[in-house]
Amino acid sequence: MACQINKNCTFESLRTNVLKHKSIMKKFIITVLAVIIASFAWAQKLQEKDVNAVIKGDFNTRFSETGAVKWSKDQNKIVAKFVKDEMNVEVMYENNAWQQTNWNFPTKYAPQSIKEYVGKNNAGFKLASIALVDKGMDRQYKVLITKKKLKQTLIFDLNGMFLRTDA
């Protein structure tokens, strides 16, 4: 039972009350600090004017008609995101150099060979997402499949041939 002001309280009940409030305050402060730290760990939004001219030049050469572009910074990486047709596109730069482009598109457009592979070799799993990952000479399909809470990432070549499962 909590001790209240203007009531007969024992030293022990007052001490217990103070300790309980200290514990709650300590948990609150730790939670607030964790949220602040986590907000810095995630990508930070960038204004286009803050993007390096080398990166902007490369981006404009690769993607001349993008519409609205959202820029962010995640540690050393600069990421540009935009929507083109039905695709969510992510372009990644590191050390002022292009690293890769992910073309995320609706699963209904997945190559038939990928749909067949998943149906035949992953019973009960469904296509959750698919992306064409372009790393220059290395281009692959990255496919996320799910079954209830289970998730797997499968990698296919451009012909839809299975290559491997990623962790």
N, C-alpha and C positions, 0 to 999 in steps of 0.2 A: 504494500500500500504506500502510495506517495505521500510525503509529508508536505503540508501546505503552510503558507505564512499565516500567522495568528492562530495556529493550532499548537497543541502540546506535541513537540517533536523530540525524539531522542537523537543523540549525536549520531548513532548508527544509521537511522533512517535518513538524516540529512546527508551523511557521507554517501550512502547508497544512491540517493537522488543526484548528487553532484557527479558521481562517477558515471552514472547512466547518461547524463547530459553530455559529459566530456566524451564519452564513447560515441554518441550520436554525432556530435560536432566533428570529431576526428574522422569518422566515416564520410561525413559530408565534405570536408576539406579534401580528403583523398579522392573522392569522386570528382569534384570540381577540377582538381589538378590533372587527373587522368583525362578528362574531357579536353582540357586546354592542350595537353601534350598530344593527344590523338588528332586534334584539329590541325596541328602543324605537321603531323606525319602524313596526312593525306594531301592529295594534290591541291595546290593553291591556284586560284584563278589568276589569270594574267590578262591585262588589257592588250589589245593588238599593238599599241604603241610601245609596249614594254618588251615585245618579242624582237630578238636579234635580227638585224637586217639580212644577214646571211641565211638564216632560217626562213624568214619571210620570202626572200627571193627564190629559194629552192621550192618552197611551198607553192608560190604563185606560178612557177614554171611547171610543176607537176599537176596542179589542180587549178586551172584557170577559171572555171565556173563552179564555185562551191556554194554560193549564198552565204548565210550566216555561219561564221566559224567561232567556236569557243576554244580559247587557249588556256592551258593550265601548265603548272610546273610541279613535277613530282621528283624530288631530290635533284639529280642531274638531268632528268628528262624533261623535254618540252613536248607537250601533246596538243595537237589540233584536232578538234572533233567537229564534224558537220554531217548533214544528211543529204544524200544525193539519190534521187529516185526513191527506192524503198530500202536503201542501205544506210546504216550508221557507219560512218568512216572515221577511223582513228589513225592519225599520222604521227609517228614518234620520231623525235630527234634526240640525239645525245652528243655532247661535245660539238655542237653546231653542225652535225652531220645527220642526214636521214638514216634511220635504222630500219623502219618497217612501216607498212600500211596494213591495217586490218579492215577488210570490207565485210562487215557483219550484215547478213541479209536474211530474209524470212526463210524458214525451213522448207516451205513449200517449193522453193526454187533449188533445193539441194539436188545434186546429180542423182539420177536414178540408181546408179551403181552403189552409191553411199547408202541410200535408203534401203536397198536390198541387202547390203552387207549387215547393217544394223539389225534388220528384221530377222535375218538368218542366224547371226552369231551372237546376238545380245537379246535373248528372249525377255520380253516384258519391258525393255527399255524403249524410250521414245526420244526422238530428236528434240533437244531443247533449244539449241542455237547452233549456227554454223557461220564460219568466217573464212574468207579467202585471205590468207596471211601472205603478204608479199614482202620478201626480204631481198629484193634484187633478183639474183639468179635462183634463189630458193623460194619457190611458191608452193604452198600446200593449203589443203582444207583442214581447218581445226574444228572438230565437231564435239559439242557437249551433248551427252546422252544422260537421261535420268530415269530412275525407277524408284518411285516413292522418295526416300531420302538419299538414295545412292546416286552418285554422280561419277561419270567417267569421261575423260577427254580422249578422243580418237583422232589420229592424224592420217590423212589420205593424200596421195599425190594428185596432180591436176587431172589425171584420167579417172580418178575415183577409186584407185587401188589402195587398199589398207596398207599402211606402213607400220604403225605402232600405237600403243596406248601410252599416253603421258600420265605422269603421277599428278 
